[in-house]
Amino acid sequence: MLCRQAWWTAPLPVSSSDRQDADGEASPAPVHVPPDWTEAAERIRRESIRKVLVIGAADMGKSTLCRFLVSRAAGCGRNAILLDTDVGQKTIGPPACVTRGDRHGMTLFFVGTTNPVQGWRRLIEGTRRLAGGIAAELVIANTSGLLAGPGRRLKAAKIEALRPSLLLALGDNPELAAILSDHPEVPALRLSPSPEARRKTDGEKRAARREAFRHYFAGAQVHRLERRQLQLEGWEAPLPSGLLLGLSDGRDGRQGLGILVGHCNDATVEILTPVVKSGIRHITPGSLCLNDAFVETSLKPAS
């Protein structure tokens, strides 16, 4: 039931360091690479480091660094994956999910919100699940720019879930020193931000999420499902139309997304999704609604 798609083609807003070629494939490396990025990539190769967690404030170039490291690893013949634990500004796949990208495509774990604090439990569970049980030689994990207060505690939980061999701290935000001091047992490098990174407005970030959702749901169909054949987790009807849903087959944990279109009656439910109908057995409601243009709307109870 997993909806496979090439993870590198998600249409997110890109800087010159993440521009796309004519085929839609994002360039894996920035135009101007800081020397310490190259040194970090060489250390990862030389020491055969297996798990790297990238942290830093918003708009410092974390996604660009992750793509650069994956590209360099692949160039050295290592099987590398990118684990995206930022549920708001995605490098891979749709928002409100933890996502993993490799040469086979994209895998997701549904969190249900773009707020990392609100989705804390499922965010950490998704990080642990998607980082575990994989045969890749290298995992590069991206994170959100939330550093202070709950962000510091959230980074600690992600470090516990991932158990990285190396932390890469991007930029000079003072909160980074506090996070690194919490984990002296993990080797860490302080790196320069991308010279091409720029601060994004809230409007640009919302537009990025809208386009990422639009890309994921391209070609989706509306399925009418019998409720008696479904496992409904946290299903407290009535739920509002437009609600984002996590879908799974209930067996191997693979997941996809859907949007609640409406209830035909008490016995059936309609869902817009790219997931095949036969693969939907378990449904988890999120806390995010999308309108017909995939714009986020406030969550309001159905009348």
C-alpha positions as CSV (number, residue, x, y, z in Angstrom):
1,M,0.0,0.0,0.0
2,L,3.0,2.3,0.3
3,C,2.8,5.1,-2.2
4,R,6.3,5.2,-3.7
5,Q,7.6,8.3,-5.3
6,A,11.1,9.7,-5.9
7,W,11.9,11.6,-2.8
8,W,14.2,14.1,-4.4
9,T,11.5,15.6,-6.7
10,A,9.2,17.1,-4.0
11,P,8.6,20.7,-5.2
12,L,9.8,22.7,-2.2
13,P,10.9,26.3,-2.4
14,V,14.6,26.1,-3.3
15,S,17.5,28.5,-3.0
16,S,20.2,28.6,-5.6
17,S,21.9,25.8,-3.6
18,D,19.0,23.5,-4.2
19,R,18.0,24.5,-7.7
20,Q,16.4,21.8,-9.9
21,D,17.5,20.6,-13.3
22,A,15.3,20.3,-16.4
23,D,14.1,16.8,-15.2
24,G,12.9,18.2,-11.9
25,E,15.7,16.5,-9.9
26,A,17.2,18.7,-7.2
27,S,20.9,19.3,-7.4
28,P,22.4,17.3,-4.6
29,A,25.2,19.8,-3.8
30,P,25.3,23.6,-3.2
31,V,27.1,25.9,-5.7
32,H,29.4,27.2,-3.0
33,V,30.5,24.6,-0.4
34,P,32.1,25.8,2.8
35,P,35.4,24.1,3.4
36,D,34.3,22.6,6.7
37,W,31.4,20.8,4.9
38,T,33.9,19.0,2.7
39,E,36.1,18.2,5.8
40,A,33.0,16.8,7.6
41,A,32.1,14.7,4.6
42,E,35.7,13.4,4.5
43,R,35.6,12.5,8.2
44,I,32.3,10.6,7.7
45,R,33.9,8.6,4.9
46,R,37.3,8.1,6.6
47,E,35.8,6.9,9.9
48,S,32.9,4.9,8.3
49,I,30.4,6.9,10.4
50,R,27.0,5.4,10.1
51,K,24.5,7.8,11.7
52,V,24.7,11.6,11.4
53,L,22.2,14.1,13.0
54,V,22.2,17.6,11.6
55,I,21.0,20.4,13.9
56,G,20.8,24.2,13.6
57,A,18.5,27.2,13.6
58,A,16.0,27.7,10.8
59,D,17.2,28.7,7.4
60,M,20.9,27.9,8.0
61,G,21.2,25.4,5.1
62,K,20.5,22.1,7.0
63,S,18.6,20.6,4.1
64,T,21.4,21.6,1.7
65,L,24.0,20.1,3.9
66,C,22.1,16.9,4.2
67,R,21.8,16.6,0.4
68,F,25.5,17.4,0.0
69,L,26.5,14.7,2.5
70,V,24.2,12.1,0.8
71,S,25.6,13.0,-2.6
72,R,29.2,12.8,-1.4
73,A,28.6,9.4,0.3
74,A,27.0,8.1,-2.9
75,G,30.0,9.3,-4.9
76,C,32.2,7.3,-2.6
77,G,30.1,4.2,-3.2
78,R,28.3,4.2,0.1
79,N,24.6,3.3,0.3
80,A,23.2,6.5,2.1
81,I,19.7,7.5,3.0
82,L,18.2,10.8,4.2
83,L,15.9,10.8,7.2
84,D,13.8,13.9,7.4
85,T,12.4,14.5,10.9
86,D,11.3,18.1,10.2
87,V,7.5,17.8,10.0
88,G,7.0,21.4,8.8
89,Q,9.7,22.3,6.2
90,K,10.3,19.1,4.3
91,T,13.3,18.0,2.3
92,I,11.5,14.7,1.5
93,G,7.8,14.1,0.9
94,P,4.8,15.7,2.5
95,P,4.6,17.7,5.7
96,A,3.1,16.3,9.0
97,C,5.3,13.2,8.6
98,V,8.7,11.8,9.3
99,T,10.1,10.7,6.0
100,R,12.9,8.6,4.6
101,G,14.4,8.8,1.2
102,D,16.7,6.3,-0.5
103,R,17.4,5.1,-4.0
104,H,14.2,3.1,-3.9
105,G,11.9,6.0,-3.2
106,M,10.2,7.6,-0.1
107,T,8.8,6.0,3.0
108,L,6.7,8.0,5.5
109,F,5.5,7.8,9.1
110,F,2.3,9.8,9.9
111,V,2.7,12.4,12.7
112,G,-0.5,14.3,11.9
113,T,0.7,17.9,12.5
114,T,3.3,20.3,11.3
115,N,3.9,21.4,14.9
116,P,6.8,19.3,16.3
117,V,5.9,19.9,19.9
118,Q,2.2,19.0,19.4
119,G,3.2,15.9,17.5
120,W,6.1,15.0,19.9
121,R,5.2,11.4,20.7
122,R,4.5,10.2,17.1
123,L,7.5,12.3,15.8
124,I,9.9,10.4,18.1
125,E,8.2,7.1,17.3
126,G,8.5,7.8,13.6
127,T,12.2,8.7,13.9
128,R,12.9,5.5,15.8
129,R,11.0,3.3,13.4
130,L,12.3,4.8,10.1
131,A,15.9,4.8,11.4
132,G,15.7,1.2,12.6
133,G,16.0,-2.0,10.6
134,I,17.7,-0.6,7.6
135,A,20.7,-1.9,5.8
136,A,22.1,1.5,4.6
137,E,25.7,2.2,5.3
138,L,25.0,5.8,6.2
139,V,21.9,7.6,7.6
140,I,21.9,11.4,7.4
141,A,19.1,12.9,9.6
142,N,17.7,16.4,9.2
143,T,15.9,18.2,12.0
144,S,13.7,21.3,12.4
145,G,15.1,24.7,13.5
146,L,13.5,24.6,16.9
147,L,16.3,24.8,19.4
148,A,15.3,26.5,22.7
149,G,12.9,25.4,25.4
150,P,10.9,22.4,24.1
151,G,13.2,22.3,21.0
152,R,16.2,21.5,23.2
153,R,14.2,18.6,24.9
154,L,13.0,17.5,21.5
155,K,16.5,17.3,20.1
156,A,17.5,15.2,23.1
157,A,14.7,12.8,22.4
158,K,15.7,12.6,18.7
159,I,19.3,11.9,19.8
160,E,18.1,9.1,22.0
161,A,15.9,7.7,19.2
162,L,18.6,7.8,16.5
163,R,21.7,7.3,18.6
164,P,23.9,9.1,16.1
165,S,27.7,8.6,15.7
166,L,28.2,12.3,14.9
167,L,26.3,15.6,15.5
168,L,26.7,18.4,12.9
169,A,25.8,21.8,14.4
170,L,25.2,24.3,11.7
171,G,25.7,28.0,12.5
172,D,26.5,29.9,15.6
173,N,23.2,30.1,17.4
174,P,24.0,30.0,21.2
175,E,21.3,27.4,21.8
176,L,23.4,24.9,19.9
177,A,26.1,24.9,22.6
178,A,23.5,24.0,25.2
179,I,22.3,21.1,23.1
180,L,25.8,19.8,22.5
181,S,26.7,20.1,26.1
182,D,23.7,17.9,27.0
183,H,25.3,15.1,25.0
184,P,29.1,15.1,25.6
185,E,29.3,11.4,24.7
186,V,28.4,12.1,21.1
187,P,31.2,13.5,18.9
188,A,30.2,16.9,17.4
189,L,31.4,19.3,14.7
190,R,30.4,23.0,14.4
191,L,30.0,23.9,10.8
192,S,29.5,27.1,8.8
193,P,26.0,27.9,7.5
194,S,25.4,27.8,3.8
195,P,26.5,31.0,2.2
196,E,23.4,30.8,0.0
197,A,20.9,30.3,2.8
198,R,18.3,33.0,3.4
199,R,15.6,33.6,5.8
200,K,12.2,32.5,4.6
201,T,9.0,34.3,5.5
202,D,6.0,32.5,7.1
203,G,4.2,32.9,3.8
204,E,6.9,31.2,1.9
205,K,6.9,28.3,4.4
206,R,3.2,27.9,4.1
207,A,3.5,27.9,0.3
208,A,6.2,25.3,0.6
209,R,3.9,23.0,2.6
210,R,1.0,23.6,0.2
211,E,3.2,22.6,-2.8
212,A,4.5,19.5,-1.0
213,F,1.0,18.4,-0.2
214,R,-0.1,19.1,-3.8
215,H,2.8,17.0,-5.1
216,Y,2.0,14.1,-2.9
217,F,-1.7,14.1,-3.7
218,A,-1.2,14.5,-7.5
219,G,-3.2,11.7,-9.2
220,A,-5.1,10.8,-5.9
221,Q,-8.5,9.2,-6.1
222,V,-11.5,9.3,-3.8
223,H,-12.3,5.9,-2.3
224,R,-15.5,5.0,-0.5
225,L,-14.7,2.6,2.4
226,E,-16.8,0.4,4.6
227,R,-16.2,1.5,8.2
228,R,-16.8,-2.0,9.6
229,Q,-13.7,-3.2,7.6
230,L,-11.4,-0.5,9.1
231,Q,-9.5,0.0,12.3
232,L,-10.2,3.6,13.3
233,E,-7.6,5.0,15.8
234,G,-8.8,8.0,17.8
235,W,-11.9,8.3,15.6
236,E,-14.3,10.6,17.4
237,A,-17.0,11.4,14.9
238,P,-18.0,13.7,13.5
239,L,-14.7,14.6,12.0
240,P,-14.4,17.7,9.7
241,S,-14.0,17.3,5.9
242,G,-10.5,18.2,4.8
243,L,-8.9,16.4,7.8
244,L,-5.5,14.9,7.1
245,L,-5.4,11.2,7.8
246,G,-2.7,8.6,8.2
247,L,-3.4,5.3,6.3
248,S,-1.8,1.9,6.7
249,D,-2.5,-1.7,5.8
250,G,-2.3,-2.6,9.5
251,R,0.3,-5.3,8.9
252,D,3.9,-4.1,8.0
253,G,3.6,-0.6,9.3
254,R,3.9,1.1,5.8
255,Q,1.9,4.2,5.6
256,G,0.4,6.8,3.3
257,L,-1.8,9.9,3.6
258,G,-5.4,10.7,2.9
259,I,-7.8,13.6,3.2
260,L,-11.3,13.0,4.6
261,V,-13.8,14.0,1.9
262,G,-16.9,13.2,3.9
263,H,-19.1,10.6,5.5
264,C,-21.6,9.1,3.2
265,N,-23.5,7.6,6.2
266,D,-22.7,5.9,9.4
267,A,-21.4,2.9,7.5
268,T,-19.0,4.4,5.0
269,V,-16.4,7.1,4.7
270,E,-14.8,8.8,1.7
271,I,-11.1,9.5,1.5
272,L,-8.9,11.2,-1.2
273,T,-5.6,9.4,-1.4
274,P,-2.9,8.1,-3.8
275,V,-3.0,4.8,-1.7
276,V,-4.7,1.9,-3.4
277,K,-8.1,1.1,-1.8
278,S,-7.1,-2.5,-1.0
279,G,-4.2,-1.3,1.1
280,I,-6.3,0.8,3.6
281,R,-7.1,-1.1,6.8
282,H,-6.1,1.3,9.6
283,I,-6.8,5.1,9.7
284,T,-5.4,7.6,12.1
285,P,-6.9,11.2,12.2
286,G,-4.4,14.1,12.3
287,S,-4.9,17.6,13.7
288,L,-4.5,19.4,10.4
289,C,-7.1,20.3,7.7
290,L,-6.5,21.1,4.1
291,N,-8.9,22.9,1.7
292,D,-9.3,22.1,-2.0
293,A,-6.1,24.0,-2.9
294,F,-4.1,22.1,-0.1
295,V,-4.0,25.2,2.0
296,E,-3.9,24.6,5.8
297,T,-7.1,25.6,7.5
298,S,-8.1,25.8,11.2
299,L,-9.5,22.5,12.6
300,K,-13.2,23.0,13.3
301,P,-15.6,20.3,14.4
302,A,-18.1,19.2,11.7
303,S,-21.6,20.4,12.2
